């Protein structure tokens, strides 16, 4: 059984989609990031970066005590390895998937996150920051569009690379992007959106998204410093 420490955000959706794709049984443990629940001692034992998602596999392969994993990319790799799904078994295929997963973790997610912040949440509109990150988002969409001109998915076949990237493209309009500019991304996006497991994963905890992004939540999310 997988205990999933979760909030419905792009990084959270990666894991619910993956769990639905693989059919693994899981229990959702909500972590209200707008109220600081990611800083509780209990959560920090499994997510020391005070970010969700994180998982605890209560019955890991090979036995032994429960295994906790944080960072969404590491979780995807673990679930792919333990189930044998959405990750090629050959060396070249594995690293084709891995490099696109790392691309998402190091580039697509952080840059689109900054795009959202300065376009939606910053207390003042800073034109330079908005332009900087909106343009970088556009560049990254272009990287995907070029890749997807030759293959239906980022690593040829549907994989955890697509699972990692797709939720970040979901709010493309809020990022100031137009999918008509990127026809290959649009095709890929729509194909994945129709997958039943993706739809189920996206629906997990939708009621939690009703929590308002009020001043308290913004202070928690955007004013974090080291807590000794």
Secondary structure, 3 states (H helix, E strand, C coil): CEEEEECCCHHHHHHHHHHHHHCCCEEEEECCHHHCHHHCHHHHCCCCCCCCCEEEECCCCCCCCCEEEECHHHHHHHHHHHHCCCCCCCHHHHHHHHHHHHHHHHHHHHHHHHHHHHHHHCCCCCHHHHHHHHHHHHHHHHHHHHHCCCCCECCECCCHHHHHHHHHHHCHHHHCCCHHHCHHHHHHHHHHHCCHHHHHHHHCCHHHHHCCCCHHHHHHHHCCCCCC
